Amino acid sequence: MDSILKDVATSTRPSGDAAGGELFDSLRLELRRGCLVLAVLAQLHVEHYGYTLRKSLADAGLEIEESTLYPLLRRLETQGLLTSEWREEEKRKKRFYRLSVEGERIFELLLAEWNRINDSIGRIVRKER
């Protein structure tokens, strides 16, 4: 993903008082929500079940808790962006997810919007420094 998403994925809490840290944490979570949707959609061009999806995101530097991932997957499926299928693998039933046709279309639109936003923020930040 783009540099801002990488920065979000690897950022740490700023030093300072607890209130500043709480504010940062709140704003960081708000920023991550939209980024997570894009990252999950990007990863699901290839079929994954929850654990392998979580691992592939973590390997790319974007940690996500199970308590965040599974509700997100259910919401994206309800919205028609994902399809899922239960299958037995290694003697365990696993739910495999993949982008739907509509999910692929929406992903491309969101990615174009992400790139426009990322470019604009990059110009704004460079201008301010």
Backbone as numpy.savetxt, mean C-alpha at the origin, in Angstrom:
# Nx Ny Nz CAx CAy CAz Cx Cy Cz
8.39 1.58 -6.19 7.55 2.75 -6.19 8.44 4.00 -6.19
7.79 5.11 -6.21 8.50 6.37 -6.30 9.20 6.72 -5.00
10.05 7.74 -5.05 10.88 8.10 -3.92 10.09 8.51 -2.69
8.96 9.18 -2.86 8.19 9.59 -1.69 7.62 8.37 -0.98
7.13 7.38 -1.72 6.63 6.16 -1.10 7.75 5.45 -0.36
8.94 5.42 -0.94 10.08 4.82 -0.26 10.39 5.57 1.03
10.32 6.90 0.98 10.56 7.70 2.19 9.53 7.39 3.26
8.28 7.26 2.86 7.21 6.95 3.81 7.46 5.59 4.43
7.86 4.63 3.62 8.05 3.27 4.10 9.21 3.16 5.06
10.22 4.00 4.91 11.42 3.86 5.73 11.57 4.97 6.76
10.58 5.85 6.86 10.72 6.97 7.79 10.66 6.50 9.23
11.26 7.30 10.09 11.23 7.01 11.52 10.60 8.19 12.22
10.22 7.98 13.44 9.61 9.03 14.23 10.63 10.14 14.48
10.21 11.39 14.33 11.13 12.49 14.58 11.41 12.61 16.07
12.57 13.15 16.37 12.89 13.37 17.77 12.05 14.54 18.27
11.89 14.62 19.55 11.09 15.71 20.12 10.16 15.16 21.17
9.25 16.03 21.61 8.35 15.62 22.67 7.31 14.62 22.19
6.61 14.02 23.13 5.62 12.99 22.81 4.51 13.53 21.94
4.07 14.76 22.16 2.99 15.33 21.36 3.41 15.44 19.90
4.64 15.88 19.65 5.14 15.97 18.28 5.22 14.60 17.64
5.61 13.60 18.42 5.66 12.23 17.92 4.29 11.69 17.62
3.30 12.01 18.46 1.93 11.56 18.23 1.35 12.23 16.99
1.64 13.50 16.81 1.17 14.21 15.62 1.78 13.60 14.37
3.09 13.36 14.41 3.76 12.72 13.28 3.13 11.36 12.98
2.92 10.56 14.02 2.34 9.23 13.83 0.97 9.32 13.17
0.16 10.25 13.61 -1.18 10.43 13.04 -1.11 10.85 11.57
-0.27 11.82 11.27 -0.12 12.28 9.89 0.50 11.21 9.00
1.45 10.48 9.54 2.10 9.40 8.80 1.08 8.32 8.43
0.21 7.95 9.38 -0.82 6.95 9.09 -1.77 7.43 8.00
-2.13 8.69 8.07 -3.00 9.26 7.05 -2.35 9.18 5.66
-1.08 9.53 5.60 -0.34 9.47 4.34 -0.21 8.04 3.83
0.07 7.12 4.73 0.27 5.71 4.34 -0.99 5.05 3.79
-2.17 5.45 4.26 -3.41 4.78 3.85 -3.54 4.73 2.33
-3.43 5.85 1.68 -3.55 5.88 0.23 -2.40 5.16 -0.46
-1.22 5.29 0.11 -0.06 4.61 -0.47 -0.21 3.10 -0.40
-0.79 2.60 0.67 -0.96 1.17 0.83 -1.89 0.60 -0.23
-2.96 1.31 -0.54 -3.88 0.85 -1.57 -3.13 0.67 -2.89
-2.37 1.68 -3.27 -1.62 1.62 -4.53 -0.61 0.48 -4.50
0.10 0.33 -3.40 1.11 -0.73 -3.29 0.48 -2.12 -3.36
-0.65 -2.32 -2.67 -1.33 -3.61 -2.70 -1.82 -3.92 -4.10
-2.43 -2.95 -4.75 -2.90 -3.17 -6.12 -1.72 -3.52 -7.04
-0.61 -2.83 -6.88 0.57 -3.09 -7.71 1.07 -4.52 -7.52
1.09 -4.99 -6.27 1.58 -6.34 -5.99 0.64 -7.42 -6.50
-0.64 -7.09 -6.62 -1.62 -8.11 -6.99 -1.82 -8.26 -8.49
-0.87 -7.72 -9.27 -0.83 -8.11 -10.68 -0.47 -9.59 -10.76
0.22 -10.05 -9.73 0.57 -11.46 -9.57 -0.22 -11.98 -8.38
-0.77 -13.16 -8.49 -1.58 -13.74 -7.43 -0.78 -13.93 -6.15
-1.39 -13.59 -5.02 -0.78 -13.77 -3.70 -1.86 -14.19 -2.71
-1.45 -14.89 -1.66 -2.33 -15.01 -0.50 -1.76 -14.05 0.54
-2.50 -13.83 1.61 -2.16 -12.78 2.55 -0.71 -12.75 3.01
-0.20 -13.90 3.44 1.17 -13.93 3.96 2.19 -13.54 2.90
2.06 -14.09 1.69 3.06 -13.77 0.66 2.93 -12.33 0.20
1.72 -11.80 0.21 1.54 -10.38 -0.12 2.21 -9.51 0.92
1.97 -9.82 2.17 2.59 -9.05 3.26 4.12 -9.11 3.17
4.64 -10.30 2.87 6.09 -10.47 2.77 6.65 -9.70 1.57
5.97 -9.74 0.43 6.48 -9.02 -0.74 6.47 -7.51 -0.50
5.45 -7.01 0.20 5.43 -5.58 0.54 6.57 -5.24 1.50
6.76 -6.08 2.51 7.85 -5.85 3.48 9.21 -5.91 2.79
9.38 -6.86 1.88 10.65 -6.98 1.15 10.93 -5.73 0.32
9.87 -5.05 -0.10 10.02 -3.80 -0.87 10.14 -2.59 0.06
10.11 -2.82 1.39 10.30 -1.74 2.34 9.01 -1.15 2.90
7.88 -1.79 2.64 6.60 -1.26 3.11 5.94 -2.29 4.03
6.18 -2.12 5.32 5.60 -3.02 6.32 4.11 -2.74 6.44
3.32 -3.80 6.64 1.88 -3.66 6.85 1.43 -4.73 7.82
0.66 -4.32 8.80 0.17 -5.25 9.81 -0.98 -6.08 9.23
-1.12 -7.30 9.72 -2.24 -8.14 9.29 -3.57 -7.45 9.55
-3.66 -6.76 10.68 -4.91 -6.09 11.06 -5.25 -4.94 10.12
-4.31 -4.52 9.31 -4.54 -3.50 8.28 -4.76 -4.17 6.93
-3.95 -5.18 6.63 -3.98 -5.81 5.32 -5.29 -6.52 5.01
-5.75 -7.38 5.92 -6.92 -8.20 5.60 -8.21 -7.38 5.43
-8.46 -6.39 6.28 -9.63 -5.54 6.01 -9.50 -4.77 4.68
-8.29 -4.36 4.34 -8.06 -3.66 3.08 -8.36 -4.60 1.90
-7.89 -5.84 1.99 -8.16 -6.81 0.92 -9.67 -7.05 0.77
-10.37 -7.19 1.88 -11.83 -7.41 1.81 -12.53 -6.20 1.19
-12.09 -4.99 1.58 -12.71 -3.78 1.03 -12.45 -3.67 -0.47
-11.22 -3.92 -0.90 -10.89 -3.85 -2.33 -11.66 -4.90 -3.13
-11.88 -6.08 -2.53 -12.66 -7.10 -3.22 -14.13 -6.68 -3.30
-14.66 -6.14 -2.23 -16.05 -5.65 -2.23 -16.24 -4.56 -3.27
-15.22 -3.74 -3.47 -15.28 -2.66 -4.46 -15.10 -3.17 -5.89
-14.84 -4.46 -6.04 -14.69 -5.05 -7.36 -13.31 -4.94 -7.96
-12.32 -4.54 -7.14 -10.96 -4.36 -7.66 -10.12 -5.63 -7.59
-10.56 -6.58 -6.76 -9.84 -7.84 -6.60 -10.79 -9.00 -6.79
-10.22 -10.12 -7.17 -10.94 -11.39 -7.12 -10.17 -12.27 -6.15
-10.87 -13.21 -5.55 -10.19 -14.13 -4.64 -10.73 -15.53 -4.84
-9.92 -16.48 -4.42 -10.28 -17.89 -4.56 -9.65 -18.66 -3.41
-10.45 -19.49 -2.74 -9.94 -20.37 -1.71 -9.38 -21.62 -2.37
-8.16 -21.99 -1.98 -7.53 -23.22 -2.47 -6.74 -23.86 -1.35
-6.57 -25.15 -1.48 -5.73 -25.85 -0.52 -4.31 -25.89 -1.05
-3.38 -25.49 -0.22 -1.97 -25.52 -0.57 -1.20 -25.92 0.68
-0.31 -26.87 0.53 0.46 -27.37 1.67 -0.46 -27.81 2.80
-1.55 -28.48 2.43 -2.54 -29.02 3.36 -3.26 -27.95 4.19
-3.27 -26.72 3.69 -3.98 -25.63 4.36 -4.80 -24.88 3.32
-5.99 -24.45 3.73 -6.81 -23.62 2.83 -6.29 -22.19 2.91
-6.07 -21.60 1.74 -5.56 -20.23 1.66 -6.40 -19.47 0.65
-6.58 -18.21 0.92 -7.34 -17.35 0.02 -6.35 -16.58 -0.85
-6.42 -16.79 -2.14 -5.53 -16.15 -3.09 -6.24 -14.96 -3.72
-5.52 -13.85 -3.82 -6.07 -12.60 -4.37 -5.33 -12.22 -5.64
-6.06 -11.56 -6.52 -5.49 -11.05 -7.77 -6.34 -9.87 -8.22
-5.73 -8.97 -8.97 -6.48 -7.85 -9.53 -7.56 -8.35 -10.48
-8.73 -7.74 -10.41 -9.78 -8.00 -11.40 -9.49 -7.13 -12.62
-10.27 -7.29 -13.66 -10.13 -6.44 -14.85 -10.34 -4.97 -14.45
-11.38 -4.74 -13.64 -11.64 -3.37 -13.17 -10.50 -2.88 -12.27
-9.95 -3.79 -11.47 -8.82 -3.43 -10.60 -7.61 -3.00 -11.40
-7.36 -3.67 -12.52 -6.23 -3.28 -13.38 -6.45 -1.89 -13.96
-7.69 -1.62 -14.38 -8.01 -0.30 -14.94 -7.85 0.80 -13.88
-8.40 0.55 -12.70 -8.31 1.54 -11.61 -6.86 1.71 -11.17
-6.10 0.62 -11.12 -4.69 0.73 -10.75 -3.95 1.67 -11.70
-4.15 1.51 -13.00 -3.48 2.37 -13.97 -3.86 3.84 -13.77
-5.14 4.10 -13.49 -5.58 5.48 -13.24 -4.96 6.03 -11.95
-4.96 5.22 -10.89 -4.36 5.66 -9.63 -2.86 5.88 -9.75
-2.20 5.02 -10.50 -0.76 5.17 -10.69 -0.45 6.46 -11.44
-1.22 6.78 -12.45 -1.03 8.04 -13.19 -1.25 9.22 -12.25
-2.28 9.13 -11.41 -2.54 10.22 -10.45 -1.41 10.32 -9.43
-0.94 9.16 -8.94 0.19 9.13 -7.99 1.41 9.82 -8.62
1.70 9.50 -9.86 2.86 10.10 -10.53 2.69 11.62 -10.67
1.48 12.07 -10.99 1.24 13.53 -11.07 1.45 14.19 -9.72
0.88 13.59 -8.67 1.04 14.14 -7.32 2.50 14.13 -6.89
3.17 13.01 -7.11 4.57 12.87 -6.73 5.44 13.91 -7.44
5.20 14.12 -8.73 5.95 15.12 -9.48 5.69 16.52 -8.93
4.43 16.82 -8.64 4.08 18.15 -8.11 4.71 18.39 -6.75
4.62 17.42 -5.87 5.21 17.58 -4.54 6.72 17.72 -4.65
7.32 16.94 -5.54 8.77 17.07 -5.75 9.15 18.48 -6.17
8.39 19.05 -7.11 8.67 20.43 -7.55 8.46 21.42 -6.40
7.40 21.23 -5.62 7.12 22.13 -4.50 8.21 22.06 -3.46
8.62 20.87 -3.10 9.66 20.69 -2.08 11.00 21.26 -2.56
11.35 20.99 -3.81 12.62 21.53 -4.33 12.59 23.05 -4.37
11.46 23.64 -4.70 11.32 25.10 -4.76 11.46 25.73 -3.37
10.96 25.05 -2.35 10.97 25.57 -0.98 12.34 25.46 -0.32
13.20 24.62 -0.83 14.50 24.42 -0.16 15.52 25.35 -0.64
